[in-house]
C-alpha cells in the first residue's frame, strides 16, 4: 500500500469516527504515519493529495479548478489531455484503471445516472455545470474513455461576451433587442463553438416576469432566473423504467405555461415537436450543430422527417418560418477564439 493510500485509509476512519473533519483528519493521519512509517514524501504534498481525494476528484481536481482549461479527456490510464487557450496538452500522471473507474462513479454519484456493461455510455452534469461523457468497453476497444467539457462561469451575460470579443457592439445591441421583443433564435455552430455559452447569456437578459422552461439531454444551462423550470432526458433503465426523450420533454413543457421555451441541442425527431411548439406563439431558443446559419435553417427541412410521420416539405417550410426569426452562427477559429460570425434572418429565400 502506498503512503497516500495508507493516509487515506486512516483519514477516512477518523472522519467516520465523527471526531475529525476532513482537514483535521488528513493532518492527524499524516502525523500518525510520519511517526510510525518514516514517510519519504513531502508531508504537505501528501496532505494536499489526501484532501483532494476525500473532498474532490483526486488528481483531476487541479485541472477542474483551473479556469483556463476548457476541456479535459482521458483515453487510457496514466495520461490526461486538456485544451486551453494555448491549444492541446498531454500530461503524464499516476492514474490507474481502478482510479479512473472510481472517479467516474464519484462524478456520477449525484447525477442519478449509471454506467455498466448494460449501459456502457453516459452523459451527465457535474455539480459545477460541466458536462461529463463516459464510454466503456466493449463499446471502446480497451480502456474507459472520459470527456469533461467545463462550464465557463466567467461568461454569463451579453456584456461579458462583448468584452471578450465574442460579440461586436452591433451584434450585442441586435441580440439584446431580439430578446426584449420576444424573437425566436436558432443558435448554430460546431462542437465547442460557444453555442451554450451564448444561449446562457441570452437567457440572462430575460426579465423576471417571464417564465422559462428548458429541455436538455443533460443539464448544461446555468441561468440566473427566478421563474425557471429545467428538465433533462432520462435513458431507459435495466430495472424497466422507460426512457424520457427530448420529444416528451417538449410536450410536457407546453403544459407548464412557458413564456419562453428553450431546447438544447436538437439532433433528431424532436425537431418536429420544437417547430410545432414554437408555432403556438411561444418564443424560444434552440441550439443545433451546423457549419453556417443557412445550413442550420435548411437542416430543419430534414430533421423532422426522423419522426417517421407523414411530413412533407410543403408543411415544413411555413412551419420553420413561423418558428424562428433569426439564425445565429457561432464559430471557433484555429487559435481557439470563439465569436458570432453571422446573424441571419430566417426567410423563404434562406430555405430555397
ABEGO torsion letter per residue (X at the ends): XBAAAAAAAAAAAAAAAGABBAAAAAAAAAAAAAAAAGBABBAAAAAAAAAAAAABAEAAAAAAABAABABBBBABBGBBBBBBAAEBBBBBBBBBAAAAAAAAAAAAAAAGBBBBAABABBBBBBAAGBBBBBBBOAABAABBBBBBBBBBAABABAAAAAAAGABBAAAAAAAAAAAAAGBBBBBBEBBGAGAAAAAAAAAAABBAABBBBBBBABBABBBBBABBBBBBBBBBBAAGBBBBBAAAAAAAAAAAGBABBBBBGBABAAAAAAAAAAAAGBBBBBBBBBABAAAAAAAAAAAAAAAGBBBBAAAAAAAAAAABABBBBBBBBAAGBBBBABBBBBBAAAAX
